[in-house]
Amino acid sequence: MSYNPTAVAGSAAAWRGCYQLADARAIRSTTVLAVRRGGEVAMGADGQVTVGEIVMKASARKFRRLFNDEVLVGFSGATADAFALFERFERQLEHYRGNIRRAAVELAREWRSDRFLRELDAWLLVAGKDGILVLSGIGDVVEPDDDLAAIGSGGPYAQAAARALLMNTDLSASAITRVGLETAAAMCIYTNDQITVDTIAYVLAETPEPDGVPGAPK
């Protein structure tokens, strides 16, 4: 589901062509995964930072909490660019009182129209009680069909493993996130096994009673 009217046709391509849309050197040293299940949203990332062919850091933190610890935001790409986008997204979150969709759409609109922002090379992964969104390096906003998404060089591996676990097991969101990242670490040379996972709990929407009558027989 795309919230950018100009990007409906290109949203699928944004997923398939992530390596062409951004400099491979900027995105390959990161894997960030988010999963929602059973009143819990989890986000995790590996710790490796690669510059060229050199591992510069093994325990970096690639996501943070925003808006009174109600939203998790991770990034791939240039770190300085990502922090600049973090600040702008946080302002939009405050303005829209934690509505991640409205905040993401406004950031994407600003991202595409502002000459300075268009030069920023980063992707954002946003997760909260209302869903998961991906903000691509060209200003698209994509909401995945499933309750999971991943970005970065190891993203396809982490996402594939997480989807299989989400469909076939009863594991929690945090457990699925960790296993997905461990899978990516085993397959992607730019992803290590120093994994950090954080979770936010939310209240599940109540299922309406049959015929709208509380206590009516099912």
C-alpha positions as a Markdown table, in Angstrom:
| # | Residue | x | y | z |
|---|---|---|---|---|
| 1 | Met | 0.0 | 0.0 | 0.0 |
| 2 | Ser | 1.5 | 3.3 | -1.1 |
| 3 | Tyr | 0.6 | 6.7 | 0.4 |
| 4 | Asn | 2.5 | 8.6 | -2.3 |
| 5 | Pro | 0.1 | 9.1 | -5.3 |
| 6 | Thr | 3.0 | 9.4 | -7.7 |
| 7 | Ala | 4.7 | 6.2 | -6.5 |
| 8 | Val | 1.9 | 3.6 | -6.7 |
| 9 | Ala | 3.2 | 2.0 | -9.8 |
| 10 | Gly | 6.8 | 2.3 | -8.6 |
| 11 | Ser | 6.4 | 1.0 | -5.1 |
| 12 | Ala | 7.1 | -2.6 | -6.0 |
| 13 | Ala | 10.1 | -1.5 | -8.0 |
| 14 | Ala | 11.3 | 0.3 | -5.0 |
| 15 | Trp | 11.5 | -3.0 | -3.1 |
| 16 | Arg | 13.0 | -4.9 | -5.9 |
| 17 | Gly | 15.5 | -2.2 | -6.9 |
| 18 | Cys | 16.8 | -1.1 | -3.6 |
| 19 | Tyr | 20.4 | -1.8 | -4.7 |
| 20 | Gln | 20.0 | 0.4 | -7.8 |
| 21 | Leu | 18.2 | 3.3 | -6.0 |
| 22 | Ala | 21.0 | 4.0 | -3.6 |
| 23 | Asp | 24.8 | 3.7 | -3.6 |
| 24 | Ala | 25.6 | 0.1 | -2.7 |
| 25 | Arg | 28.4 | 1.2 | -0.4 |
| 26 | Ala | 25.9 | 3.2 | 1.6 |
| 27 | Ile | 23.3 | 0.4 | 2.2 |
| 28 | Arg | 25.3 | -2.8 | 2.3 |
| 29 | Ser | 26.6 | -2.6 | 5.9 |
| 30 | Thr | 23.1 | -2.6 | 7.5 |
| 31 | Thr | 20.3 | -5.0 | 8.2 |
| 32 | Val | 17.2 | -3.6 | 10.1 |
| 33 | Leu | 14.0 | -5.7 | 10.6 |
| 34 | Ala | 10.7 | -4.9 | 12.1 |
| 35 | Val | 7.9 | -7.3 | 13.1 |
| 36 | Arg | 4.4 | -6.9 | 14.6 |
| 37 | Arg | 2.5 | -9.7 | 16.4 |
| 38 | Gly | 0.2 | -10.1 | 19.3 |
| 39 | Gly | 0.4 | -6.7 | 20.8 |
| 40 | Glu | 4.1 | -6.3 | 20.4 |
| 41 | Val | 6.1 | -4.5 | 17.8 |
| 42 | Ala | 9.8 | -5.4 | 17.6 |
| 43 | Met | 12.7 | -3.8 | 15.7 |
| 44 | Gly | 16.2 | -5.1 | 15.6 |
| 45 | Ala | 19.5 | -4.5 | 13.7 |
| 46 | Asp | 23.0 | -5.9 | 13.5 |
| 47 | Gly | 25.9 | -3.8 | 14.7 |
| 48 | Gln | 28.3 | -3.8 | 11.7 |
| 49 | Val | 29.4 | -0.6 | 10.0 |
| 50 | Thr | 31.4 | -1.1 | 6.8 |
| 51 | Val | 33.4 | 1.5 | 5.0 |
| 52 | Gly | 34.6 | 0.2 | 1.7 |
| 53 | Glu | 36.0 | -3.2 | 2.5 |
| 54 | Ile | 36.8 | -2.4 | 6.1 |
| 55 | Val | 34.7 | -3.1 | 9.2 |
| 56 | Met | 34.9 | 0.2 | 11.1 |
| 57 | Lys | 32.5 | -0.7 | 14.0 |
| 58 | Ala | 30.9 | -4.0 | 15.2 |
| 59 | Ser | 28.4 | -2.7 | 17.7 |
| 60 | Ala | 26.6 | 0.3 | 16.2 |
| 61 | Arg | 23.0 | 1.0 | 17.1 |
| 62 | Lys | 20.9 | 1.5 | 14.0 |
| 63 | Phe | 17.5 | 2.4 | 15.4 |
| 64 | Arg | 16.0 | 4.5 | 18.1 |
| 65 | Arg | 12.7 | 5.3 | 19.9 |
| 66 | Leu | 10.8 | 8.4 | 19.1 |
| 67 | Phe | 7.6 | 10.1 | 20.3 |
| 68 | Asn | 7.5 | 9.2 | 24.0 |
| 69 | Asp | 9.0 | 5.8 | 23.2 |
| 70 | Glu | 5.9 | 4.8 | 21.2 |
| 71 | Val | 7.6 | 4.6 | 17.8 |
| 72 | Leu | 10.7 | 2.7 | 16.6 |
| 73 | Val | 12.7 | 4.1 | 13.7 |
| 74 | Gly | 15.7 | 2.4 | 12.0 |
| 75 | Phe | 17.9 | 3.4 | 9.1 |
| 76 | Ser | 20.2 | 2.2 | 6.4 |
| 77 | Gly | 22.5 | 4.4 | 4.4 |
| 78 | Ala | 24.6 | 7.3 | 5.3 |
| 79 | Thr | 24.5 | 7.8 | 9.1 |
| 80 | Ala | 24.6 | 11.6 | 9.0 |
| 81 | Asp | 21.8 | 11.7 | 6.4 |
| 82 | Ala | 19.7 | 9.3 | 8.5 |
| 83 | Phe | 20.1 | 11.5 | 11.6 |
| 84 | Ala | 19.0 | 14.6 | 9.6 |
| 85 | Leu | 15.9 | 12.6 | 8.5 |
| 86 | Phe | 15.3 | 11.4 | 12.1 |
| 87 | Glu | 15.0 | 14.9 | 13.3 |
| 88 | Arg | 12.6 | 15.9 | 10.6 |
| 89 | Phe | 10.5 | 12.8 | 11.1 |
| 90 | Glu | 10.4 | 13.4 | 14.8 |
| 91 | Arg | 9.1 | 16.9 | 14.2 |
| 92 | Gln | 6.4 | 15.5 | 12.0 |
| 93 | Leu | 5.5 | 12.9 | 14.6 |
| 94 | Glu | 5.1 | 15.6 | 17.2 |
| 95 | His | 3.0 | 17.7 | 14.9 |
| 96 | Tyr | 0.6 | 14.8 | 14.0 |
| 97 | Arg | 0.6 | 13.5 | 17.6 |
| 98 | Gly | 2.2 | 10.2 | 16.8 |
| 99 | Asn | 0.3 | 9.3 | 13.6 |
| 100 | Ile | 3.1 | 7.6 | 11.7 |
| 101 | Arg | 1.3 | 7.5 | 8.4 |
| 102 | Arg | 0.6 | 11.3 | 8.3 |
| 103 | Ala | 4.2 | 12.0 | 9.6 |
| 104 | Ala | 5.7 | 9.7 | 7.0 |
| 105 | Val | 3.7 | 11.2 | 4.1 |
| 106 | Glu | 4.7 | 14.7 | 5.1 |
| 107 | Leu | 8.3 | 13.8 | 5.4 |
| 108 | Ala | 8.3 | 12.1 | 2.0 |
| 109 | Arg | 6.7 | 15.1 | 0.4 |
| 110 | Glu | 9.3 | 17.3 | 2.0 |
| 111 | Trp | 12.0 | 14.8 | 1.0 |
| 112 | Arg | 11.0 | 15.0 | -2.7 |
| 113 | Ser | 10.6 | 18.7 | -2.9 |
| 114 | Asp | 13.4 | 20.1 | -0.8 |
| 115 | Arg | 16.7 | 20.5 | -2.8 |
| 116 | Phe | 18.8 | 19.7 | 0.3 |
| 117 | Leu | 16.8 | 16.7 | 1.4 |
| 118 | Arg | 16.9 | 15.2 | -2.1 |
| 119 | Glu | 20.6 | 14.8 | -1.7 |
| 120 | Leu | 20.3 | 12.7 | 1.5 |
| 121 | Asp | 21.1 | 9.1 | 1.0 |
| 122 | Ala | 19.2 | 6.9 | 3.5 |
| 123 | Trp | 16.2 | 4.7 | 4.0 |
| 124 | Leu | 14.0 | 4.7 | 7.1 |
| 125 | Leu | 12.0 | 1.8 | 8.7 |
| 126 | Val | 9.2 | 3.0 | 11.0 |
| 127 | Ala | 7.2 | 0.7 | 13.3 |
| 128 | Gly | 4.5 | 1.4 | 15.9 |
| 129 | Lys | 1.1 | 0.2 | 17.1 |
| 130 | Asp | -0.5 | 1.5 | 13.9 |
| 131 | Gly | 1.8 | -0.5 | 11.5 |
| 132 | Ile | 5.1 | -0.6 | 9.7 |
| 133 | Leu | 6.3 | 1.8 | 7.0 |
| 134 | Val | 9.3 | 2.0 | 4.8 |
| 135 | Leu | 10.5 | 5.4 | 3.5 |
| 136 | Ser | 12.8 | 4.8 | 0.5 |
| 137 | Gly | 15.7 | 6.9 | -0.7 |
| 138 | Ile | 13.6 | 8.5 | -3.4 |
| 139 | Gly | 10.8 | 9.6 | -1.1 |
| 140 | Asp | 8.3 | 6.8 | -1.4 |
| 141 | Val | 6.2 | 5.6 | 1.5 |
| 142 | Val | 5.4 | 1.9 | 1.4 |
| 143 | Glu | 3.3 | -0.1 | 3.9 |
| 144 | Pro | 4.0 | -3.8 | 3.5 |
| 145 | Asp | 1.1 | -6.3 | 3.2 |
| 146 | Asp | 2.5 | -8.4 | 6.0 |
| 147 | Asp | 3.3 | -7.2 | 9.6 |
| 148 | Leu | 7.0 | -7.1 | 8.8 |
| 149 | Ala | 9.6 | -5.3 | 6.7 |
| 150 | Ala | 13.4 | -5.0 | 6.4 |
| 151 | Ile | 15.9 | -2.7 | 4.9 |
| 152 | Gly | 19.6 | -2.8 | 4.1 |
| 153 | Ser | 21.9 | -5.3 | 2.4 |
| 154 | Gly | 20.7 | -8.2 | 4.5 |
| 155 | Gly | 17.1 | -7.2 | 4.5 |
| 156 | Pro | 15.9 | -9.8 | 1.9 |
| 157 | Tyr | 17.4 | -12.6 | 4.0 |
| 158 | Ala | 16.0 | -11.3 | 7.3 |
| 159 | Gln | 12.6 | -10.6 | 5.8 |
| 160 | Ala | 12.3 | -14.0 | 4.1 |
| 161 | Ala | 13.1 | -15.9 | 7.4 |
| 162 | Ala | 10.8 | -13.7 | 9.4 |
| 163 | Arg | 7.9 | -14.2 | 7.0 |
| 164 | Ala | 8.3 | -18.0 | 7.2 |
| 165 | Leu | 8.3 | -17.8 | 11.0 |
| 166 | Leu | 5.4 | -15.4 | 11.2 |
| 167 | Met | 3.3 | -17.8 | 9.0 |
| 168 | Asn | 4.3 | -21.1 | 10.5 |
| 169 | Thr | 5.1 | -20.6 | 14.2 |
| 170 | Asp | 3.7 | -18.9 | 17.3 |
| 171 | Leu | 7.0 | -17.2 | 18.2 |
| 172 | Ser | 6.8 | -13.6 | 19.5 |
| 173 | Ala | 7.6 | -10.6 | 17.4 |
| 174 | Ser | 10.9 | -10.1 | 19.3 |
| 175 | Ala | 11.9 | -13.8 | 18.8 |
| 176 | Ile | 11.1 | -13.7 | 15.1 |
| 177 | Thr | 13.1 | -10.5 | 14.7 |
| 178 | Arg | 16.2 | -12.0 | 16.3 |
| 179 | Val | 16.0 | -15.2 | 14.3 |
| 180 | Gly | 15.5 | -13.2 | 11.1 |
| 181 | Leu | 18.6 | -11.1 | 11.8 |
| 182 | Glu | 20.6 | -14.2 | 12.7 |
| 183 | Thr | 19.7 | -15.7 | 9.3 |
| 184 | Ala | 20.9 | -12.5 | 7.6 |
| 185 | Ala | 24.1 | -12.5 | 9.6 |
| 186 | Ala | 24.8 | -16.1 | 8.4 |
| 187 | Met | 24.3 | -15.1 | 4.7 |
| 188 | Cys | 25.3 | -11.5 | 4.3 |
| 189 | Ile | 28.9 | -10.6 | 4.7 |
| 190 | Tyr | 28.0 | -7.0 | 5.6 |
| 191 | Thr | 25.8 | -8.1 | 8.5 |
| 192 | Asn | 27.2 | -9.4 | 11.8 |
| 193 | Asp | 25.7 | -11.3 | 14.7 |
| 194 | Gln | 25.9 | -8.5 | 17.3 |
| 195 | Ile | 22.2 | -8.1 | 17.3 |
| 196 | Thr | 20.1 | -5.6 | 19.2 |
| 197 | Val | 16.3 | -5.9 | 19.5 |
| 198 | Asp | 13.9 | -3.5 | 21.1 |
| 199 | Thr | 10.1 | -3.9 | 21.6 |
| 200 | Ile | 7.1 | -1.8 | 22.2 |
| 201 | Ala | 3.8 | -3.2 | 23.6 |
| 202 | Tyr | 0.5 | -2.0 | 22.4 |
| 203 | Val | -3.1 | -2.8 | 23.1 |
| 204 | Leu | -4.8 | -5.0 | 20.6 |
| 205 | Ala | -8.1 | -3.8 | 19.2 |
| 206 | Glu | -11.1 | -5.6 | 20.6 |
| 207 | Thr | -13.0 | -7.9 | 18.3 |
| 208 | Pro | -16.6 | -6.8 | 18.0 |
| 209 | Glu | -19.2 | -9.1 | 19.5 |
| 210 | Pro | -21.6 | -10.8 | 17.1 |
| 211 | Asp | -24.5 | -8.5 | 16.1 |
| 212 | Gly | -22.9 | -5.8 | 18.2 |
| 213 | Val | -24.4 | -7.3 | 21.4 |
| 214 | Pro | -21.9 | -7.8 | 24.3 |
| 215 | Gly | -22.0 | -11.3 | 25.5 |
| 216 | Ala | -24.1 | -12.6 | 22.6 |
| 217 | Pro | -23.5 | -16.2 | 21.7 |
| 218 | Lys | -20.9 | -16.8 | 19.0 |
